[in-house]
Amino acid sequence: MDNIKKENVQYFLDMDLAELSEGTPLSEGNGVTEFQMEAEVVAAALKKAGVPAGRVPSGRARSLFLMRAFYFLGVFRGGEAARAAILDEEREGGKFSLSDSCTELFAEDLKAMDCEELASICKTLSL
């Protein structure tokens, strides 16, 4: 990002940012089929990082782990959509990946949480 000059960047209003999802594989109006396709992308990235979701205890901790992975996929997809909008061209989607060490660290943090800490986070999310 350091090589991007401020004068070369198109600025987006909040509504423009919201509309970027329309240029992603899972836009806001899509259904379960597209969600499953993105879930497969997340599962592949977790497997490649060496921390498949099955390594995190099931239940709420695993839900949080998967939410984190989907979050980073969303950041990636948003970046792809912004790039396409700025360059005014369509490109084939990039290869989503997750940091091995950061993914492992998050999984270990979840495993180390006591029930009260986990319950507090999950209560915030109504899990």
NUKOL-929460 format. One record per atom (N, C-alpha, C): residue number from 0; residue in three letters; chain; x, y, z. Coordinates in nm, 2 decimals, always signed. Example, Ala and Ser with C-alpha at 12.3 -4.5 7.8 and 13.67 -1.06 7.14 Angstrom:
residues 2
+------+------+-------+--------+--------+--------+
| resi | resn | chain |      X |      Y |      Z |
+------+------+-------+--------+--------+--------+
|    0 |  ALA |     A |  +1.32 |  -0.57 |  +0.78 |
|    0 |  ALA |     A |  +1.23 |  -0.45 |  +0.78 |
|    0 |  ALA |     A |  +1.32 |  -0.33 |  +0.78 |
|    1 |  SER |     A |  +1.28 |  -0.22 |  +0.71 |
|    1 |  SER |     A |  +1.37 |  -0.11 |  +0.71 |
|    1 |  SER |     A |  +1.29 |  +0.00 |  +0.79 |
+------+------+-------+--------+--------+--------+
***
This chain:
residues 127
+------+------+-------+--------+--------+--------+
| resi | resn | chain |      X |      Y |      Z |
+------+------+-------+--------+--------+--------+
|    0 |  MET |     A |  +0.08 |  -0.12 |  +0.00 |
|    0 |  MET |     A |  +0.00 |  +0.00 |  +0.00 |
|    0 |  MET |     A |  +0.09 |  +0.13 |  +0.00 |
|    1 |  ASP |     A |  +0.21 |  +0.12 |  +0.04 |
|    1 |  ASP |     A |  +0.30 |  +0.23 |  +0.04 |
|    1 |  ASP |     A |  +0.32 |  +0.30 |  -0.09 |
|    2 |  ASN |     A |  +0.31 |  +0.22 |  -0.20 |
|    2 |  ASN |     A |  +0.34 |  +0.27 |  -0.33 |
|    2 |  ASN |     A |  +0.22 |  +0.34 |  -0.40 |
|    3 |  ILE |     A |  +0.11 |  +0.35 |  -0.33 |
|    3 |  ILE |     A |  -0.01 |  +0.41 |  -0.39 |
|    3 |  ILE |     A |  +0.00 |  +0.56 |  -0.35 |
|    4 |  LYS |     A |  +0.00 |  +0.64 |  -0.45 |
|    4 |  LYS |     A |  +0.00 |  +0.79 |  -0.43 |
|    4 |  LYS |     A |  -0.14 |  +0.84 |  -0.41 |
|    5 |  LYS |     A |  -0.15 |  +0.93 |  -0.31 |
|    5 |  LYS |     A |  -0.28 |  +0.98 |  -0.28 |
|    5 |  LYS |     A |  -0.36 |  +1.04 |  -0.40 |
|    6 |  GLU |     A |  -0.29 |  +1.11 |  -0.49 |
|    6 |  GLU |     A |  -0.35 |  +1.17 |  -0.60 |
|    6 |  GLU |     A |  -0.41 |  +1.06 |  -0.70 |
|    7 |  ASN |     A |  -0.36 |  +0.94 |  -0.69 |
|    7 |  ASN |     A |  -0.40 |  +0.83 |  -0.78 |
|    7 |  ASN |     A |  -0.52 |  +0.75 |  -0.73 |
|    8 |  VAL |     A |  -0.57 |  +0.78 |  -0.61 |
|    8 |  VAL |     A |  -0.67 |  +0.70 |  -0.54 |
|    8 |  VAL |     A |  -0.81 |  +0.77 |  -0.56 |
|    9 |  GLN |     A |  -0.90 |  +0.69 |  -0.60 |
|    9 |  GLN |     A |  -1.04 |  +0.74 |  -0.61 |
|    9 |  GLN |     A |  -1.10 |  +0.72 |  -0.47 |
|   10 |  TYR |     A |  -1.17 |  +0.82 |  -0.42 |
|   10 |  TYR |     A |  -1.23 |  +0.81 |  -0.28 |
|   10 |  TYR |     A |  -1.37 |  +0.77 |  -0.30 |
|   11 |  PHE |     A |  -1.41 |  +0.68 |  -0.21 |
|   11 |  PHE |     A |  -1.55 |  +0.63 |  -0.21 |
|   11 |  PHE |     A |  -1.63 |  +0.68 |  -0.09 |
|   12 |  LEU |     A |  -1.75 |  +0.72 |  -0.12 |
|   12 |  LEU |     A |  -1.84 |  +0.76 |  -0.01 |
|   12 |  LEU |     A |  -1.89 |  +0.63 |  +0.06 |
|   13 |  ASP |     A |  -1.95 |  +0.64 |  +0.17 |
|   13 |  ASP |     A |  -2.00 |  +0.52 |  +0.25 |
|   13 |  ASP |     A |  -2.09 |  +0.44 |  +0.16 |
|   14 |  MET |     A |  -2.18 |  +0.51 |  +0.09 |
|   14 |  MET |     A |  -2.28 |  +0.43 |  +0.00 |
|   14 |  MET |     A |  -2.21 |  +0.36 |  -0.11 |
|   15 |  ASP |     A |  -2.10 |  +0.42 |  -0.16 |
|   15 |  ASP |     A |  -2.02 |  +0.36 |  -0.26 |
|   15 |  ASP |     A |  -1.95 |  +0.23 |  -0.21 |
|   16 |  LEU |     A |  -1.90 |  +0.24 |  -0.09 |
|   16 |  LEU |     A |  -1.84 |  +0.12 |  -0.02 |
|   16 |  LEU |     A |  -1.94 |  +0.01 |  -0.01 |
|   17 |  ALA |     A |  -2.06 |  +0.05 |  +0.03 |
|   17 |  ALA |     A |  -2.17 |  -0.05 |  +0.05 |
|   17 |  ALA |     A |  -2.20 |  -0.12 |  -0.08 |
|   18 |  GLU |     A |  -2.20 |  -0.05 |  -0.19 |
|   18 |  GLU |     A |  -2.23 |  -0.10 |  -0.32 |
|   18 |  GLU |     A |  -2.12 |  -0.19 |  -0.38 |
|   19 |  LEU |     A |  -2.00 |  -0.18 |  -0.32 |
|   19 |  LEU |     A |  -1.89 |  -0.26 |  -0.37 |
|   19 |  LEU |     A |  -1.92 |  -0.41 |  -0.36 |
|   20 |  SER |     A |  -2.01 |  -0.45 |  -0.26 |
|   20 |  SER |     A |  -2.04 |  -0.59 |  -0.25 |
|   20 |  SER |     A |  -2.11 |  -0.64 |  -0.37 |
|   21 |  GLU |     A |  -2.17 |  -0.56 |  -0.45 |
|   21 |  GLU |     A |  -2.24 |  -0.60 |  -0.57 |
|   21 |  GLU |     A |  -2.14 |  -0.66 |  -0.67 |
|   22 |  GLY |     A |  -2.01 |  -0.63 |  -0.66 |
|   22 |  GLY |     A |  -1.91 |  -0.68 |  -0.75 |
|   22 |  GLY |     A |  -1.83 |  -0.80 |  -0.69 |
|   23 |  THR |     A |  -1.89 |  -0.86 |  -0.59 |
|   23 |  THR |     A |  -1.82 |  -0.97 |  -0.53 |
|   23 |  THR |     A |  -1.90 |  -1.10 |  -0.55 |
|   24 |  PRO |     A |  -1.83 |  -1.22 |  -0.53 |
|   24 |  PRO |     A |  -1.90 |  -1.35 |  -0.55 |
|   24 |  PRO |     A |  -2.03 |  -1.36 |  -0.46 |
|   25 |  LEU |     A |  -2.02 |  -1.30 |  -0.34 |
|   25 |  LEU |     A |  -2.14 |  -1.32 |  -0.25 |
|   25 |  LEU |     A |  -2.19 |  -1.18 |  -0.22 |
|   26 |  SER |     A |  -2.27 |  -1.13 |  -0.32 |
|   26 |  SER |     A |  -2.33 |  -0.99 |  -0.30 |
|   26 |  SER |     A |  -2.45 |  -1.00 |  -0.20 |
|   27 |  GLU |     A |  -2.49 |  -0.89 |  -0.15 |
|   27 |  GLU |     A |  -2.59 |  -0.89 |  -0.05 |
|   27 |  GLU |     A |  -2.72 |  -0.96 |  -0.09 |
|   28 |  GLY |     A |  -2.75 |  -0.96 |  -0.21 |
|   28 |  GLY |     A |  -2.88 |  -1.02 |  -0.26 |
|   28 |  GLY |     A |  -2.87 |  -1.17 |  -0.29 |
|   29 |  ASN |     A |  -2.75 |  -1.23 |  -0.28 |
|   29 |  ASN |     A |  -2.73 |  -1.37 |  -0.31 |
|   29 |  ASN |     A |  -2.78 |  -1.46 |  -0.20 |
|   30 |  GLY |     A |  -2.80 |  -1.59 |  -0.23 |
|   30 |  GLY |     A |  -2.85 |  -1.68 |  -0.13 |
|   30 |  GLY |     A |  -2.75 |  -1.78 |  -0.08 |
|   31 |  VAL |     A |  -2.80 |  -1.89 |  -0.04 |
|   31 |  VAL |     A |  -2.72 |  -1.99 |  +0.03 |
|   31 |  VAL |     A |  -2.62 |  -2.06 |  -0.06 |
|   32 |  THR |     A |  -2.66 |  -2.08 |  -0.19 |
|   32 |  THR |     A |  -2.56 |  -2.14 |  -0.28 |
|   32 |  THR |     A |  -2.43 |  -2.06 |  -0.29 |
|   33 |  GLU |     A |  -2.44 |  -1.93 |  -0.31 |
|   33 |  GLU |     A |  -2.32 |  -1.85 |  -0.32 |
|   33 |  GLU |     A |  -2.25 |  -1.84 |  -0.18 |
|   34 |  PHE |     A |  -2.32 |  -1.85 |  -0.07 |
|   34 |  PHE |     A |  -2.26 |  -1.85 |  +0.06 |
|   34 |  PHE |     A |  -2.18 |  -1.98 |  +0.07 |
|   35 |  GLN |     A |  -2.23 |  -2.09 |  +0.03 |
|   35 |  GLN |     A |  -2.16 |  -2.22 |  +0.04 |
|   35 |  GLN |     A |  -2.03 |  -2.21 |  -0.05 |
|   36 |  MET |     A |  -2.04 |  -2.15 |  -0.16 |
|   36 |  MET |     A |  -1.92 |  -2.14 |  -0.25 |
|   36 |  MET |     A |  -1.81 |  -2.06 |  -0.18 |
|   37 |  GLU |     A |  -1.85 |  -1.95 |  -0.11 |
|   37 |  GLU |     A |  -1.75 |  -1.87 |  -0.03 |
|   37 |  GLU |     A |  -1.70 |  -1.95 |  +0.09 |
|   38 |  ALA |     A |  -1.79 |  -2.03 |  +0.15 |
|   38 |  ALA |     A |  -1.75 |  -2.11 |  +0.26 |
|   38 |  ALA |     A |  -1.64 |  -2.21 |  +0.22 |
|   39 |  GLU |     A |  -1.65 |  -2.26 |  +0.10 |
|   39 |  GLU |     A |  -1.55 |  -2.35 |  +0.05 |
|   39 |  GLU |     A |  -1.42 |  -2.28 |  +0.03 |
|   40 |  VAL |     A |  -1.42 |  -2.15 |  -0.01 |
|   40 |  VAL |     A |  -1.30 |  -2.07 |  -0.02 |
|   40 |  VAL |     A |  -1.24 |  -2.05 |  +0.12 |
|   41 |  VAL |     A |  -1.32 |  -2.03 |  +0.22 |
|   41 |  VAL |     A |  -1.27 |  -2.01 |  +0.36 |
|   41 |  VAL |     A |  -1.21 |  -2.14 |  +0.41 |
|   42 |  ALA |     A |  -1.28 |  -2.25 |  +0.38 |
|   42 |  ALA |     A |  -1.23 |  -2.38 |  +0.43 |
|   42 |  ALA |     A |  -1.10 |  -2.42 |  +0.36 |
|   43 |  ALA |     A |  -1.08 |  -2.39 |  +0.24 |
|   43 |  ALA |     A |  -0.96 |  -2.42 |  +0.17 |
|   43 |  ALA |     A |  -0.84 |  -2.33 |  +0.22 |
|   44 |  ALA |     A |  -0.87 |  -2.20 |  +0.25 |
|   44 |  ALA |     A |  -0.77 |  -2.11 |  +0.31 |
|   44 |  ALA |     A |  -0.73 |  -2.16 |  +0.45 |
|   45 |  LEU |     A |  -0.82 |  -2.20 |  +0.53 |
|   45 |  LEU |     A |  -0.79 |  -2.25 |  +0.66 |
|   45 |  LEU |     A |  -0.71 |  -2.38 |  +0.65 |
|   46 |  LYS |     A |  -0.74 |  -2.47 |  +0.56 |
|   46 |  LYS |     A |  -0.67 |  -2.59 |  +0.54 |
|   46 |  LYS |     A |  -0.53 |  -2.56 |  +0.50 |
|   47 |  LYS |     A |  -0.51 |  -2.47 |  +0.40 |
|   47 |  LYS |     A |  -0.38 |  -2.43 |  +0.35 |
|   47 |  LYS |     A |  -0.30 |  -2.36 |  +0.46 |
|   48 |  ALA |     A |  -0.36 |  -2.29 |  +0.55 |
|   48 |  ALA |     A |  -0.29 |  -2.23 |  +0.66 |
|   48 |  ALA |     A |  -0.25 |  -2.33 |  +0.77 |
|   49 |  GLY |     A |  -0.30 |  -2.45 |  +0.75 |
|   49 |  GLY |     A |  -0.27 |  -2.56 |  +0.85 |
|   49 |  GLY |     A |  -0.35 |  -2.56 |  +0.97 |
|   50 |  VAL |     A |  -0.46 |  -2.48 |  +0.97 |
|   50 |  VAL |     A |  -0.55 |  -2.48 |  +1.09 |
|   50 |  VAL |     A |  -0.70 |  -2.49 |  +1.04 |
|   51 |  PRO |     A |  -0.74 |  -2.61 |  +1.00 |
|   51 |  PRO |     A |  -0.87 |  -2.63 |  +0.96 |
|   51 |  PRO |     A |  -0.97 |  -2.61 |  +1.08 |
|   52 |  ALA |     A |  -1.09 |  -2.57 |  +1.05 |
|   52 |  ALA |     A |  -1.19 |  -2.54 |  +1.16 |
|   52 |  ALA |     A |  -1.20 |  -2.65 |  +1.26 |
|   53 |  GLY |     A |  -1.18 |  -2.78 |  +1.21 |
|   53 |  GLY |     A |  -1.20 |  -2.89 |  +1.30 |
|   53 |  GLY |     A |  -1.10 |  -2.89 |  +1.41 |
|   54 |  ARG |     A |  -0.99 |  -2.81 |  +1.40 |
|   54 |  ARG |     A |  -0.89 |  -2.81 |  +1.51 |
|   54 |  ARG |     A |  -0.94 |  -2.72 |  +1.63 |
|   55 |  VAL |     A |  -1.04 |  -2.64 |  +1.61 |
|   55 |  VAL |     A |  -1.09 |  -2.56 |  +1.71 |
|   55 |  VAL |     A |  -1.21 |  -2.63 |  +1.77 |
|   56 |  PRO |     A |  -1.22 |  -2.63 |  +1.90 |
|   56 |  PRO |     A |  -1.34 |  -2.69 |  +1.97 |
|   56 |  PRO |     A |  -1.47 |  -2.65 |  +1.91 |
|   57 |  SER |     A |  -1.56 |  -2.74 |  +1.89 |
|   57 |  SER |     A |  -1.69 |  -2.71 |  +1.83 |
|   57 |  SER |     A |  -1.77 |  -2.62 |  +1.91 |
|   58 |  GLY |     A |  -1.88 |  -2.57 |  +1.85 |
|   58 |  GLY |     A |  -1.96 |  -2.48 |  +1.92 |
|   58 |  GLY |     A |  -1.93 |  -2.33 |  +1.90 |
|   59 |  ARG |     A |  -1.94 |  -2.25 |  +2.00 |
|   59 |  ARG |     A |  -1.92 |  -2.11 |  +1.99 |
|   59 |  ARG |     A |  -1.78 |  -2.07 |  +1.95 |
|   60 |  ALA |     A |  -1.68 |  -2.14 |  +2.00 |
|   60 |  ALA |     A |  -1.54 |  -2.10 |  +1.97 |
|   60 |  ALA |     A |  -1.52 |  -2.13 |  +1.82 |
|   61 |  ARG |     A |  -1.57 |  -2.23 |  +1.77 |
|   61 |  ARG |     A |  -1.55 |  -2.26 |  +1.62 |
|   61 |  ARG |     A |  -1.63 |  -2.16 |  +1.54 |
|   62 |  SER |     A |  -1.74 |  -2.12 |  +1.59 |
|   62 |  SER |     A |  -1.82 |  -2.01 |  +1.52 |
|   62 |  SER |     A |  -1.74 |  -1.88 |  +1.51 |
|   63 |  LEU |     A |  -1.68 |  -1.84 |  +1.62 |
|   63 |  LEU |     A |  -1.59 |  -1.72 |  +1.62 |
|   63 |  LEU |     A |  -1.47 |  -1.74 |  +1.53 |
|   64 |  PHE |     A |  -1.41 |  -1.86 |  +1.53 |
|   64 |  PHE |     A |  -1.30 |  -1.88 |  +1.44 |
|   64 |  PHE |     A |  -1.34 |  -1.87 |  +1.29 |
|   65 |  LEU |     A |  -1.45 |  -1.92 |  +1.26 |
|   65 |  LEU |     A |  -1.50 |  -1.91 |  +1.12 |
|   65 |  LEU |     A |  -1.54 |  -1.77 |  +1.09 |
|   66 |  MET |     A |  -1.60 |  -1.70 |  +1.18 |
|   66 |  MET |     A |  -1.64 |  -1.56 |  +1.16 |
|   66 |  MET |     A |  -1.51 |  -1.48 |  +1.13 |
|   67 |  ARG |     A |  -1.40 |  -1.50 |  +1.20 |
|   67 |  ARG |     A |  -1.28 |  -1.43 |  +1.17 |
|   67 |  ARG |     A |  -1.23 |  -1.46 |  +1.03 |
|   68 |  ALA |     A |  -1.23 |  -1.59 |  +0.99 |
|   68 |  ALA |     A |  -1.19 |  -1.62 |  +0.85 |
|   68 |  ALA |     A |  -1.28 |  -1.56 |  +0.75 |
|   69 |  PHE |     A |  -1.41 |  -1.56 |  +0.77 |
|   69 |  PHE |     A |  -1.50 |  -1.49 |  +0.67 |
|   69 |  PHE |     A |  -1.48 |  -1.34 |  +0.67 |
|   70 |  TYR |     A |  -1.45 |  -1.29 |  +0.79 |
|   70 |  TYR |     A |  -1.42 |  -1.14 |  +0.79 |
|   70 |  TYR |     A |  -1.30 |  -1.11 |  +0.70 |
|   71 |  PHE |     A |  -1.19 |  -1.19 |  +0.71 |
|   71 |  PHE |     A |  -1.08 |  -1.16 |  +0.62 |
|   71 |  PHE |     A |  -1.11 |  -1.19 |  +0.47 |
|   72 |  LEU |     A |  -1.19 |  -1.28 |  +0.45 |
|   72 |  LEU |     A |  -1.24 |  -1.30 |  +0.31 |
|   72 |  LEU |     A |  -1.31 |  -1.18 |  +0.26 |
|   73 |  GLY |     A |  -1.40 |  -1.13 |  +0.35 |
|   73 |  GLY |     A |  -1.47 |  -1.01 |  +0.31 |
|   73 |  GLY |     A |  -1.38 |  -0.89 |  +0.28 |
|   74 |  VAL |     A |  -1.28 |  -0.87 |  +0.36 |
|   74 |  VAL |     A |  -1.18 |  -0.76 |  +0.34 |
|   74 |  VAL |     A |  -1.12 |  -0.78 |  +0.20 |
|   75 |  PHE |     A |  -1.08 |  -0.91 |  +0.17 |
|   75 |  PHE |     A |  -1.02 |  -0.94 |  +0.05 |
|   75 |  PHE |     A |  -1.11 |  -0.92 |  -0.07 |
|   76 |  ARG |     A |  -1.23 |  -0.96 |  -0.06 |
|   76 |  ARG |     A |  -1.33 |  -0.94 |  -0.16 |
|   76 |  ARG |     A |  -1.36 |  -0.79 |  -0.19 |
|   77 |  GLY |     A |  -1.37 |  -0.72 |  -0.08 |
|   77 |  GLY |     A |  -1.39 |  -0.57 |  -0.09 |
|   77 |  GLY |     A |  -1.27 |  -0.51 |  -0.16 |
|   78 |  GLY |     A |  -1.15 |  -0.55 |  -0.13 |
|   78 |  GLY |     A |  -1.03 |  -0.50 |  -0.20 |
|   78 |  GLY |     A |  -1.03 |  -0.53 |  -0.35 |
|   79 |  GLU |     A |  -1.08 |  -0.65 |  -0.38 |
|   79 |  GLU |     A |  -1.09 |  -0.69 |  -0.52 |
|   79 |  GLU |     A |  -1.19 |  -0.60 |  -0.59 |
|   80 |  ALA |     A |  -1.30 |  -0.58 |  -0.53 |
|   80 |  ALA |     A |  -1.41 |  -0.49 |  -0.59 |
|   80 |  ALA |     A |  -1.36 |  -0.35 |  -0.60 |
|   81 |  ALA |     A |  -1.29 |  -0.30 |  -0.50 |
|   81 |  ALA |     A |  -1.24 |  -0.16 |  -0.51 |
|   81 |  ALA |     A |  -1.14 |  -0.15 |  -0.62 |
|   82 |  ARG |     A |  -1.05 |  -0.25 |  -0.63 |
|   82 |  ARG |     A |  -0.95 |  -0.25 |  -0.74 |
|   82 |  ARG |     A |  -1.02 |  -0.24 |  -0.88 |
|   83 |  ALA |     A |  -1.13 |  -0.33 |  -0.89 |
|   83 |  ALA |     A |  -1.20 |  -0.33 |  -1.02 |
|   83 |  ALA |     A |  -1.27 |  -0.20 |  -1.05 |
|   84 |  ALA |     A |  -1.32 |  -0.14 |  -0.95 |
|   84 |  ALA |     A |  -1.39 |  -0.01 |  -0.96 |
|   84 |  ALA |     A |  -1.29 |  +0.10 |  -1.00 |
|   85 |  ILE |     A |  -1.18 |  +0.10 |  -0.94 |
|   85 |  ILE |     A |  -1.08 |  +0.21 |  -0.96 |
|   85 |  ILE |     A |  -1.02 |  +0.19 |  -1.10 |
|   86 |  LEU |     A |  -0.99 |  +0.06 |  -1.14 |
|   86 |  LEU |     A |  -0.93 |  +0.04 |  -1.27 |
|   86 |  LEU |     A |  -1.03 |  +0.03 |  -1.38 |
|   87 |  ASP |     A |  -1.16 |  +0.02 |  -1.34 |
|   87 |  ASP |     A |  -1.27 |  +0.01 |  -1.43 |
|   87 |  ASP |     A |  -1.25 |  -0.11 |  -1.53 |
|   88 |  GLU |     A |  -1.21 |  -0.22 |  -1.46 |
|   88 |  GLU |     A |  -1.19 |  -0.34 |  -1.54 |
|   88 |  GLU |     A |  -1.22 |  -0.47 |  -1.45 |
|   89 |  GLU |     A |  -1.27 |  -0.57 |  -1.52 |
|   89 |  GLU |     A |  -1.29 |  -0.69 |  -1.45 |
|   89 |  GLU |     A |  -1.17 |  -0.78 |  -1.45 |
|   90 |  ARG |     A |  -1.14 |  -0.84 |  -1.34 |
|   90 |  ARG |     A |  -1.03 |  -0.93 |  -1.34 |
|   90 |  ARG |     A |  -1.07 |  -1.06 |  -1.27 |
|   91 |  GLU |     A |  -1.00 |  -1.17 |  -1.30 |
|   91 |  GLU |     A |  -1.03 |  -1.29 |  -1.23 |
|   91 |  GLU |     A |  -1.00 |  -1.28 |  -1.09 |
|   92 |  GLY |     A |  -1.08 |  -1.34 |  -1.00 |
|   92 |  GLY |     A |  -1.05 |  -1.32 |  -0.86 |
|   92 |  GLY |     A |  -0.92 |  -1.37 |  -0.82 |
|   93 |  GLY |     A |  -0.86 |  -1.31 |  -0.72 |
|   93 |  GLY |     A |  -0.73 |  -1.34 |  -0.66 |
|   93 |  GLY |     A |  -0.74 |  -1.47 |  -0.58 |
|   94 |  LYS |     A |  -0.63 |  -1.51 |  -0.53 |
|   94 |  LYS |     A |  -0.62 |  -1.63 |  -0.44 |
|   94 |  LYS |     A |  -0.62 |  -1.59 |  -0.30 |
|   95 |  PHE |     A |  -0.73 |  -1.61 |  -0.23 |
|   95 |  PHE |     A |  -0.75 |  -1.58 |  -0.09 |
|   95 |  PHE |     A |  -0.66 |  -1.67 |  +0.00 |
|   96 |  SER |     A |  -0.59 |  -1.61 |  +0.09 |
|   96 |  SER |     A |  -0.51 |  -1.69 |  +0.18 |
|   96 |  SER |     A |  -0.51 |  -1.62 |  +0.32 |
|   97 |  LEU |     A |  -0.48 |  -1.70 |  +0.42 |
|   97 |  LEU |     A |  -0.47 |  -1.65 |  +0.55 |
|   97 |  LEU |     A |  -0.33 |  -1.68 |  +0.61 |
|   98 |  SER |     A |  -0.29 |  -1.59 |  +0.69 |
|   98 |  SER |     A |  -0.16 |  -1.61 |  +0.76 |
|   98 |  SER |     A |  -0.16 |  -1.74 |  +0.84 |
|   99 |  ASP |     A |  -0.06 |  -1.82 |  +0.82 |
|   99 |  ASP |     A |  -0.05 |  -1.95 |  +0.90 |
|   99 |  ASP |     A |  -0.04 |  -1.91 |  +1.05 |
|  100 |  SER |     A |  +0.06 |  -1.83 |  +1.08 |
|  100 |  SER |     A |  +0.09 |  -1.80 |  +1.22 |
|  100 |  SER |     A |  -0.03 |  -1.72 |  +1.29 |
|  101 |  CYS |     A |  -0.08 |  -1.63 |  +1.22 |
|  101 |  CYS |     A |  -0.19 |  -1.55 |  +1.28 |
|  101 |  CYS |     A |  -0.32 |  -1.63 |  +1.30 |
|  102 |  THR |     A |  -0.35 |  -1.72 |  +1.21 |
|  102 |  THR |     A |  -0.46 |  -1.81 |  +1.22 |
|  102 |  THR |     A |  -0.44 |  -1.91 |  +1.33 |
|  103 |  GLU |     A |  -0.32 |  -1.96 |  +1.34 |
|  103 |  GLU |     A |  -0.29 |  -2.05 |  +1.45 |
|  103 |  GLU |     A |  -0.30 |  -1.98 |  +1.59 |
|  104 |  LEU |     A |  -0.25 |  -1.86 |  +1.59 |
|  104 |  LEU |     A |  -0.25 |  -1.78 |  +1.72 |
|  104 |  LEU |     A |  -0.40 |  -1.76 |  +1.76 |
|  105 |  PHE |     A |  -0.48 |  -1.72 |  +1.67 |
|  105 |  PHE |     A |  -0.62 |  -1.70 |  +1.70 |
|  105 |  PHE |     A |  -0.69 |  -1.83 |  +1.75 |
|  106 |  ALA |     A |  -0.66 |  -1.94 |  +1.69 |
|  106 |  ALA |     A |  -0.72 |  -2.07 |  +1.73 |
|  106 |  ALA |     A |  -0.67 |  -2.10 |  +1.87 |
|  107 |  GLU |     A |  -0.54 |  -2.08 |  +1.90 |
|  107 |  GLU |     A |  -0.49 |  -2.10 |  +2.03 |
|  107 |  GLU |     A |  -0.55 |  -2.01 |  +2.14 |
|  108 |  ASP |     A |  -0.57 |  -1.88 |  +2.10 |
|  108 |  ASP |     A |  -0.64 |  -1.79 |  +2.19 |
|  108 |  ASP |     A |  -0.78 |  -1.84 |  +2.23 |
|  109 |  LEU |     A |  -0.85 |  -1.89 |  +2.13 |
|  109 |  LEU |     A |  -0.98 |  -1.94 |  +2.15 |
|  109 |  LEU |     A |  -0.98 |  -2.06 |  +2.24 |
|  110 |  LYS |     A |  -0.89 |  -2.15 |  +2.22 |
|  110 |  LYS |     A |  -0.87 |  -2.27 |  +2.30 |
|  110 |  LYS |     A |  -0.84 |  -2.23 |  +2.45 |
|  111 |  ALA |     A |  -0.76 |  -2.13 |  +2.47 |
|  111 |  ALA |     A |  -0.72 |  -2.09 |  +2.60 |
|  111 |  ALA |     A |  -0.82 |  -2.01 |  +2.68 |
|  112 |  MET |     A |  -0.93 |  -1.96 |  +2.61 |
|  112 |  MET |     A |  -1.03 |  -1.88 |  +2.68 |
|  112 |  MET |     A |  -1.10 |  -1.96 |  +2.78 |
|  113 |  ASP |     A |  -1.13 |  -1.90 |  +2.89 |
|  113 |  ASP |     A |  -1.22 |  -1.97 |  +2.99 |
|  113 |  ASP |     A |  -1.36 |  -1.94 |  +2.95 |
|  114 |  CYS |     A |  -1.45 |  -2.02 |  +3.01 |
|  114 |  CYS |     A |  -1.59 |  -2.01 |  +2.97 |
|  114 |  CYS |     A |  -1.65 |  -1.87 |  +2.98 |
|  115 |  GLU |     A |  -1.61 |  -1.80 |  +3.08 |
|  115 |  GLU |     A |  -1.66 |  -1.67 |  +3.11 |
|  115 |  GLU |     A |  -1.62 |  -1.57 |  +2.99 |
|  116 |  GLU |     A |  -1.50 |  -1.58 |  +2.95 |
|  116 |  GLU |     A |  -1.45 |  -1.49 |  +2.84 |
|  116 |  GLU |     A |  -1.52 |  -1.52 |  +2.71 |
|  117 |  LEU |     A |  -1.53 |  -1.65 |  +2.68 |
|  117 |  LEU |     A |  -1.60 |  -1.69 |  +2.56 |
|  117 |  LEU |     A |  -1.75 |  -1.65 |  +2.56 |
|  118 |  ALA |     A |  -1.81 |  -1.67 |  +2.68 |
|  118 |  ALA |     A |  -1.95 |  -1.63 |  +2.69 |
|  118 |  ALA |     A |  -1.97 |  -1.48 |  +2.67 |
|  119 |  SER |     A |  -1.88 |  -1.40 |  +2.72 |
|  119 |  SER |     A |  -1.89 |  -1.26 |  +2.71 |
|  119 |  SER |     A |  -1.89 |  -1.21 |  +2.56 |
|  120 |  ILE |     A |  -1.79 |  -1.27 |  +2.48 |
|  120 |  ILE |     A |  -1.79 |  -1.24 |  +2.34 |
|  120 |  ILE |     A |  -1.91 |  -1.28 |  +2.27 |
|  121 |  CYS |     A |  -1.95 |  -1.41 |  +2.30 |
|  121 |  CYS |     A |  -2.07 |  -1.46 |  +2.23 |
|  121 |  CYS |     A |  -2.20 |  -1.39 |  +2.26 |
|  122 |  LYS |     A |  -2.21 |  -1.34 |  +2.39 |
|  122 |  LYS |     A |  -2.32 |  -1.27 |  +2.43 |
|  122 |  LYS |     A |  -2.34 |  -1.14 |  +2.34 |
|  123 |  THR |     A |  -2.22 |  -1.08 |  +2.31 |
|  123 |  THR |     A |  -2.22 |  -0.96 |  +2.23 |
|  123 |  THR |     A |  -2.28 |  -0.99 |  +2.09 |
|  124 |  LEU |     A |  -2.25 |  -1.11 |  +2.04 |
|  124 |  LEU |     A |  -2.29 |  -1.15 |  +1.91 |
|  124 |  LEU |     A |  -2.42 |  -1.23 |  +1.91 |
|  125 |  SER |     A |  -2.48 |  -1.25 |  +2.02 |
|  125 |  SER |     A |  -2.61 |  -1.33 |  +2.04 |
|  125 |  SER |     A |  -2.59 |  -1.47 |  +1.99 |
|  126 |  LEU |     A |  -2.47 |  -1.52 |  +2.02 |
|  126 |  LEU |     A |  -2.44 |  -1.66 |  +1.98 |
|  126 |  LEU |     A |  -2.48 |  -1.75 |  +2.10 |
+------+------+-------+--------+--------+--------+
***
